[in-house]
Amino acid sequence: MAQNQLRYNRETKAIIRKVATKYGLEKLLKIVENENSLLFEKDVYICLHNIIEAVLSRVDPLSALKEAKNIYNTPIFLVNQKENKYIAKKVPDLDKAVMDLEVFNNCFDLNPYAIVNTLLACIEAQVTGFELYTLYEKGTYHLQNFIKESLTNNSRWDESTLVTEKPVLIIPIGAAGCGKSTFYKELSNVVNISCDNIRYLLFKSFGPCFSPWESCLSWWTVNQLTDKYLRGGYSVFYNGVNTDLEYRSPVTMENPDPLYAGMPYNIKLVYFEPPAKLDEKELKELKSINLWANPIQDMDFSSFSPNVIKIMELIKDNFQRTLARTKDIAEGKKKQDPFDVLYSVPAAIVKLFVEQSFDKPAGDNVIIVPRKDIKDLDERAAFYRSYAEKVQKG
């Protein structure tokens, strides 16, 4: 959505300009003054703008907030579409949101994107009735318990070397089933900051529902915790799918746009190769398969090309395995692991992540983990351990 198509665009930019002026943020000011800035094309700006439009342009702003949508045309404050349920408890005080940024002023040392995202989180927290600092404290308590549990039960952890002068932010890139979890188990003294775990911790009473407001507050909490622990000398495993280049660029700066520049972290990207290499024709074939319209468990793969069959079998196996495990948890046959939360993700979403995973990152800070089907558990662990050591040594 181009910025010149947005009503109340002047007011939205004025809020960002107020933040930049109040806190002396010259980089942010340059971004908002640039009519061609990438910011105006991003979901973070579209959400911010549509919330501000609802507040300013309607007689009943609380009702209007239910109509505010993100860049994907999804209602920001939706909770349950079938039940027509929303969470819009309060009309936000925009000036208060600007003032609240002082509490989370660590974002000023990051990049302009992080600042705007924190502003959005402050506003969405007001609308939904959550306190950002409470979310942050819950996340901190969760990670402290994780660290305690790891030091007690994980032989690869050592309290004497837990905090270092040069911590590493390790960002795995790969779809479900690629080996990320096995790889993480071979890391030593690395805090697992998982959006799945944090989202479940904070919003399990909502399902979680995976709506835009919930994703914004979940990822904001993840990013705050990541910054906190890195600044404290802890290495961090930034645990999400991270397959989309633009999705991860606000942290990795792979897109060199000034909107993303300035992250002060020692970042290592760990790319897990897909189970098969697809040429352009095969990737197009994979993308043409519609799993929203055709349930994967009912599909016949025989008409697909051999490499695409490999990918589809991986997706089906991951989907069915996760579905069975989450069903057992829901029925009380198994307990949810608070440090390794499982969700049942639609097969179509899993396929989207797989498609994105063919976009291999480049750069000196990228470590490629080749795809290998190793049946022996000890041999498999040793294989991933060799790459874990490579990441932590360099």
C-alpha positions in Angstrom: 0.0 0.0 0.0 1.7 3.2 -1.1 1.8 6.0 1.4 0.1 8.5 -1.0 -3.0 6.3 -0.9 -3.3 6.6 2.9 -5.7 9.0 4.6 -4.4 10.7 7.7 -0.9 10.0 6.5 0.2 13.4 7.7 -0.9 12.6 11.2 0.8 9.2 11.3 4.1 10.7 10.1 3.6 13.5 12.7 3.5 11.0 15.5 6.8 9.4 14.3 8.3 12.8 13.8 7.3 13.7 17.4 9.2 10.6 18.7 12.3 11.5 16.6 12.3 15.1 17.8 11.5 14.4 21.5 14.3 11.8 21.8 16.8 13.3 19.4 16.7 10.4 16.9 18.2 11.8 13.7 18.2 8.5 11.8 14.4 8.1 12.5 13.8 11.7 11.5 15.6 11.2 8.1 13.5 8.1 7.5 10.1 9.8 8.1 11.1 12.9 6.1 12.0 10.7 3.1 8.9 10.4 0.9 10.3 7.3 -0.7 11.3 5.5 2.5 10.8 1.8 2.7 9.1 2.4 6.0 5.8 3.4 4.3 5.6 0.0 2.6 6.0 -2.1 5.7 3.3 -3.7 7.8 4.5 -1.9 10.9 3.6 1.4 9.4 0.4 0.2 7.8 -0.8 -1.0 11.2 0.3 2.1 13.0 -1.5 4.3 10.4 -4.7 2.3 10.3 -5.0 2.5 14.1 -4.4 6.2 14.1 -6.9 6.6 11.3 -9.5 4.8 13.4 -8.8 7.0 16.4 -8.9 10.3 14.5 -11.5 9.7 11.8 -14.5 8.1 13.4 -17.3 9.2 15.8 -16.9 5.8 17.6 -13.2 5.1 17.5 -13.4 2.0 19.7 -15.7 0.3 17.1 -13.5 1.7 14.3 -10.5 0.0 15.8 -12.1 -3.4 15.1 -12.0 -2.5 11.4 -8.4 -1.5 11.4 -6.4 -3.9 9.3 -2.8 -4.8 8.6 -1.1 -5.0 5.2 -2.5 -8.4 4.6 -6.1 -7.1 5.1 -6.5 -9.0 8.4 -8.2 -7.1 11.3 -5.4 -6.1 13.7 -7.5 -6.7 16.9 -9.2 -9.9 15.8 -9.4 -12.8 18.3 -11.7 -15.3 16.7 -13.2 -14.8 13.2 -15.9 -17.4 13.5 -17.2 -15.9 16.7 -16.7 -12.3 15.4 -14.6 -11.7 18.5 -12.2 -8.7 18.9 -10.1 -7.3 21.6 -10.4 -3.5 21.6 -10.8 -2.4 25.2 -9.5 1.2 25.1 -9.0 4.1 22.7 -5.2 4.7 22.8 -3.7 7.9 24.0 -1.1 8.6 21.3 0.8 11.1 23.3 1.1 8.6 26.2 2.5 6.1 23.7 5.2 8.6 22.7 6.0 9.1 26.4 6.0 5.4 27.1 8.9 4.9 24.7 11.2 6.3 27.4 10.6 3.1 29.4 11.9 1.0 26.5 14.5 3.5 25.3 16.9 0.6 24.5 15.2 0.6 21.1 16.8 3.9 20.4 20.2 2.2 20.2 18.9 -0.3 17.6 17.5 0.9 14.3 14.6 3.1 13.1 12.4 0.0 12.4 12.8 -1.2 16.0 11.7 2.3 17.3 8.6 2.4 15.1 7.8 -1.2 16.1 8.1 -0.3 19.8 5.8 2.7 19.3 3.2 0.3 17.6 3.6 -2.1 20.5 2.9 0.7 23.0 -0.3 1.7 21.2 -1.5 -1.9 20.7 -0.9 -2.7 24.4 -3.2 0.2 25.3 -5.9 -1.0 23.0 -5.8 -4.6 24.2 -5.4 -3.8 27.9 -1.9 -5.3 28.3 1.0 -3.7 30.1 4.2 -4.1 28.0 6.4 -4.2 31.1 4.4 -7.0 32.5 4.8 -9.0 29.3 8.5 -8.3 29.4 8.8 -9.4 33.1 6.9 -12.6 32.4 9.3 -13.3 29.5 12.3 -12.6 31.7 11.0 -15.0 34.4 10.5 -17.7 31.8 14.0 -17.4 30.5 15.5 -17.3 33.9 13.8 -20.6 34.6 15.0 -21.9 31.3 18.6 -21.0 32.2 18.3 -22.6 35.6 16.8 -25.8 34.1 19.6 -25.9 31.4 22.4 -25.4 33.9 20.9 -28.2 36.1 20.1 -30.8 33.4 22.1 -30.0 30.2 25.7 -31.2 30.4 26.7 -28.8 27.6 26.0 -25.8 29.8 28.6 -24.4 32.2 27.8 -21.5 34.5 31.4 -20.3 34.6 31.4 -19.6 30.9 27.7 -18.7 30.5 28.3 -14.9 30.2 30.9 -13.7 27.7 32.3 -10.4 26.4 31.3 -11.3 22.8 27.9 -13.0 22.8 26.5 -14.2 19.5 23.0 -13.8 18.1 22.4 -17.1 16.2 19.6 -16.9 13.7 18.5 -20.3 12.2 17.0 -20.1 8.7 15.0 -23.1 7.6 11.6 -24.6 7.5 10.1 -27.2 9.8 11.9 -30.5 9.9 15.2 -29.1 8.6 17.2 -29.9 11.8 17.0 -26.6 13.7 16.0 -28.3 17.0 18.7 -31.0 16.7 21.2 -28.3 16.0 20.2 -26.2 19.0 20.6 -29.2 21.3 24.3 -29.3 20.4 24.9 -25.6 21.3 26.3 -24.8 24.7 25.4 -21.9 26.9 23.0 -20.4 24.3 19.6 -19.0 25.5 16.7 -20.3 23.4 14.4 -17.3 22.8 11.5 -18.8 21.0 8.5 -16.9 19.7 6.4 -20.0 20.0 7.3 -20.4 23.7 6.8 -16.7 24.5 3.5 -16.5 22.6 2.2 -19.5 24.4 3.4 -18.1 27.7 1.7 -14.8 27.3 -1.4 -15.5 25.3 -2.3 -19.2 25.7 -5.7 -18.1 27.1 -6.5 -16.8 23.5 -5.5 -20.0 21.9 -3.0 -18.5 21.0 -5.0 -16.9 18.1 -2.0 -15.7 15.9 -3.8 -12.4 15.1 -1.7 -9.3 14.2 -2.0 -7.7 17.7 -0.8 -11.0 19.3 2.0 -11.4 16.9 3.2 -7.8 17.4 3.3 -8.1 21.2 4.8 -11.6 21.1 7.6 -10.6 18.7 8.1 -7.3 20.5 8.7 -9.3 23.7 11.0 -11.6 22.0 13.1 -8.7 20.6 13.2 -7.0 24.0 14.4 -10.2 25.6 16.9 -10.8 22.9 18.4 -7.3 23.4 18.4 -7.7 27.2 20.3 -11.0 27.2 22.7 -10.0 24.5 23.5 -6.8 26.4 24.0 -9.0 29.4 26.6 -11.1 27.7 24.4 -14.1 26.9 24.5 -15.7 23.4 21.0 -16.1 22.0 19.3 -18.6 19.6 16.7 -16.4 17.9 14.2 -19.2 17.5 11.6 -18.7 14.7 11.2 -19.9 11.2 13.1 -16.8 9.8 12.8 -18.0 6.2 11.5 -14.7 4.7 14.4 -12.3 3.9 12.3 -9.2 4.5 10.8 -10.6 7.6 14.2 -11.1 9.3 16.0 -8.1 7.8 14.9 -5.8 10.6 17.3 -7.8 12.8 19.8 -9.3 10.3 20.2 -6.1 8.1 20.5 -8.4 5.0 18.5 -5.6 3.3 20.9 -2.7 3.7 18.1 -0.1 3.7 18.7 2.7 6.3 15.4 1.6 8.0 17.2 -1.6 9.2 20.7 -0.3 9.7 22.4 -0.1 13.1 21.8 -3.3 14.9 24.7 -3.7 17.4 24.9 -7.5 17.4 27.4 -10.1 16.5 25.0 -12.1 14.2 25.5 -15.6 12.7 23.0 -16.9 10.2 22.8 -20.7 10.1 21.1 -21.8 6.9 19.7 -25.4 6.8 19.5 -26.7 3.3 16.1 -28.1 2.2 15.9 -31.9 1.5 16.1 -31.5 -2.2 17.4 -28.8 -4.6 14.7 -27.3 -6.9 15.3 -25.6 -10.1 13.1 -22.7 -11.2 10.6 -24.9 -12.9 10.3 -27.2 -9.9 10.0 -24.4 -7.4 7.2 -22.9 -9.6 5.5 -26.4 -9.5 5.8 -26.5 -5.7 4.3 -23.0 -5.3 1.3 -23.9 -7.6 0.1 -26.6 -5.2 -2.8 -25.2 -3.1 -2.9 -26.9 0.3 -5.7 -24.5 1.4 -8.0 -26.1 -1.1 -6.6 -29.6 -1.0 -5.8 -31.2 2.3 -2.3 -32.7 2.2 -3.4 -36.0 3.8 -5.8 -36.6 0.9 -3.4 -35.7 -1.9 -1.8 -38.1 -4.5 1.8 -37.0 -5.1 2.5 -39.3 -8.0 2.0 -36.7 -10.7 4.6 -34.4 -9.2 8.2 -34.3 -10.3 10.6 -36.4 -8.0 12.2 -33.5 -6.2 8.8 -31.9 -5.5 7.6 -35.2 -4.1 10.4 -35.2 -1.6 9.4 -31.8 -0.4 5.7 -32.7 -0.2 6.5 -35.8 1.7 8.5 -33.8 4.2 5.7 -31.3 4.6 3.1 -34.1 5.1 5.3 -35.9 7.6 6.0 -32.8 9.7 2.3 -31.8 9.6 1.0 -35.2 10.7 3.7 -35.6 13.3 2.9 -32.2 14.9 -0.8 -32.8 14.6 -0.5 -36.1 16.5 1.7 -34.6 19.2 -0.5 -31.6 19.8 -3.6 -33.8 19.9 -2.0 -35.9 22.6 -1.3 -32.6 24.6 -4.9 -31.4 24.1 -6.3 -34.7 25.3 -4.0 -34.7 28.4 -2.0 -37.7 27.2 1.2 -35.6 27.1 2.2 -32.4 28.8 3.2 -29.3 26.9 6.9 -28.6 27.4 7.1 -24.9 28.4 10.5 -24.7 26.9 9.6 -26.4 23.6 6.0 -25.5 22.9 4.2 -27.3 20.0 1.5 -25.8 17.8 -0.5 -27.4 15.0 0.4 -25.2 12.1 -1.6 -25.6 8.8 0.2 -27.6 6.1 -0.2 -24.7 3.8 1.8 -22.4 6.1 4.5 -25.1 6.5 4.7 -25.2 2.7 5.0 -21.5 2.5 8.0 -21.6 4.9 9.6 -24.4 2.8 9.2 -22.4 -0.4 10.9 -19.4 1.3 13.7 -21.6 2.5 15.1 -22.0 -1.0 16.3 -18.4 -0.8 19.8 -19.0 0.5 21.4 -16.1 2.5 24.8 -14.8 1.5 27.6 -13.2 3.4 30.6 -13.8 5.6 28.4 -14.5 8.7 26.5 -17.3 7.0 27.1 -20.9 7.9 25.5 -23.5 5.6 24.4 -26.8 7.2 24.0 -29.4 4.4 21.0 -31.7 4.4 21.8 -35.2 5.5 19.4 -38.0 6.4 21.3 -39.7 9.2 19.5 -42.5 10.9 21.9 -43.2 13.7 21.2 -40.8 16.6 24.7 -40.5 17.8 26.1 -39.9 14.4 23.3 -37.4 13.7 24.2 -35.5 16.9 27.9 -35.5 16.1 27.1 -34.1 12.6 25.2 -31.1 14.0 27.6 -30.7 16.9 30.4 -30.0 14.4 28.4 -27.1 12.9 27.3 -25.9 16.4 31.0 -25.7 17.4 31.8 -23.8 14.2 29.2 -21.2 15.0 30.3 -20.7 18.5 34.0 -20.6 17.8 34.0 -18.0 15.1 
